[in-house]
Amino acid sequence: MNEPLAVKLRPKKTGDIIGQTHLIGKNKIITNMVKHQRLFSMILYGKPGIGKTSVAYSIVEELNLQYRMLNAVINNKKDFDVVIEEAKMYHGMVLILDEIHRMNKDKQDLLLPYLESGLITLIGMTTSNPYHKINPAIRSRCQIFELKELTDDEVLMGLKRAIESPYLSGIVIDDEALHHIVTISGGDLRSAYNLLEVAYYSSEDFHVTSTIIKDINNKPVFFHDKNEDGHYDVISAFQKSIRGSDVNAALHYLARLIEAEDLDIIYRRMTVIAYEDIGLANPSMGPKVDACINACERLGLPEARIPLATTVVELSLSPKSNSAHIALDMALNDIRLGNVGNVPSHVKTNSKDYKYPHDFPNAWVNQQYLPDKLKEKKYYVPKTTSKYETSLKTVYDHIERNKEC
C-alpha cells in the first residue's frame, strides 16, 4: 500500500505531537491521562491537518490499547456491530471515529449503552463544532477538546522532521522553498506534508525548489467549507469587523468570501449591515449597497470585487447607529407581552376630532397618538454618532419638549 507521507510520519507517542501544547506537554490534560494509564471518551475538534488523528493514534499506541478506526460516513451499522463484538471479546475497545458529527441515529443508539458501561471508549474527531453538530446524548458522555491551529513555526518543525526522516532519502531543499510550503499550507500540516512529498517525487534528483512548489500548487490552503462552521465563522467575522469599523479586517474576510465564491452571502450581510449597524447614522448606505449588488450582478467575478471593495470600505468607515431597530424591537416586545391598549379615538378611521398636522405651523400639532396606557412610552433613543442622526435628535427633542407644554 502506497501510504502518504503524512501517515508514515504519524506520531507513535504523545510526546512527538507537533503543537497542541495546551493539551500535550508537562502537566497537561492528555499527557497526564497517558501518564496515569487512564483514558476517557473524548471528542477532538478543530480544522483539518492540525493533528486530531495523530493525537488519537498516539494515545492508543502509547497506552497499548486495542482499537479500531471507523468513519461515521463510510462505515455502516454492521461495522459498528463488529467493533462491539470485538470489544466484548477483549473486555474493552477504543473506537476512533472520524466525522463523528455525521453519525446517524441508528449508530448512536447502538453505541450509547456501551459508552455508558465503558465497554467502548470513544475518541471522536470532527472539524465541526460539537456543541452544534453532535447529538447531546453522545456529547454528554465525552470530554470535548478543541485543537488549535498550528503556527508557521510548528508547520516548519513538521517539515524539517519529514526531511530528516528515511522517507525522503536524498532530498535537497532550501529555506525559501520550505517557507513557501509553510505559507501556502495555511496551518494544515497534512497539506504541507503532501505538497513536500509530491515535490520530492516530481523533481529531478530530488532537488526541491520554490519554482517546483509553485508549479505544483501556488494557491494558499484555507479552511472554508460552505456547509460547515468555518464558513459561518468567516461570515460572522465579516459583519463584526464592519460593525467594529476595522476596515482591514473587513477586507480580509471579504477576500475569503470572494475566494469561496459566495456572492449571495456577501450581498445579504452587506444589506443587513447597512440597516442594522449603520442605520440612521448614514441612511444613504442602504441604496448604495443595492447599487453595489446590481453592479456585481452585471459584472460577475472577478470584476465584482471592485464595487464590493468600495462599498465594504465605506460601510466600515461609516458612522454607526442601531437606534431604529432597537426601538422597533422594544415596541415588538411590548406587543408580544400584551402591553398594547386601544387606539385613541381621535386617530381612528374617519374621526372628526383628528387634527391634520399640515394645517398647523411647521406641520406639527400637539396630539396623542399612542394608546393611553403607553402614552408616556419612549422607544426611540437617538444616537449622536453622525451629523444626520444628530439633526434627527434635534427635531425629536423639540417635539418631545412641546408635548410636555
Secondary structure, DSSP 8 states (H G I E B T S, - for coil): ----HHHHT--SSGGG--S-TTTSSTT-HHHHHHHTT----EEEE-STTSSHHHHHHHHHHHHT--EEEEETTTS-HHHHHHHHHHHHHHT-EEEEEETGGG--HHHHHHHHHHHHHTSEEEEEEESS-HHHHS-HHHHTTSEEEE-----HHHHHHHHHHHHTSGGGTT-EE-HHHHHHHHHHHTT-HHHHHHHHHHHHHHSGGGEE-HHHHHHH--S------TTSHHHHHHHHHHHHHHHTT-HHHHHHHHHHHHHTT-HHHHHHHHHHHIIIIIGGGSTTHHHHHHHHHHHHHHH-TTTTHHHHHHHHHHHHHS----HHHHHHHHHHHHHHTT------GGGSTT-TT---GGGSGGG------S-GGGTT--------SSHHHHHHHHHHHHHHHHHH-
